[in-house]
């Protein structure tokens, strides 16, 4: 079972491992449709981001992308959410 808090997830070895497992389970359950596992992906990225803040940018972790790639992926996901929200607003009109 996945830890309920960010601090719990960071205490695991390797850090964020339970959140990575939750993504894998979600993908398997949903036929590897990544769009159905967005909340789980965001939770992993949140954990990885916090790990880099606490342990430094030189930290290595099999569960997390490199810090530079993580920043890019988080930026892309935020832009996708913003664009999706705009599309939803337009469709409602």
Secondary structure, 3 states (H helix, E strand, C coil): CCCCCHHHHHHCCCCCHHHHHHHHHHHHHCCCCHHHHHHHHHHHHHHHHHHHHHHCCCCCCCCCCCHHHHHHHHHHHHHHHHHHHHHHHHHHC
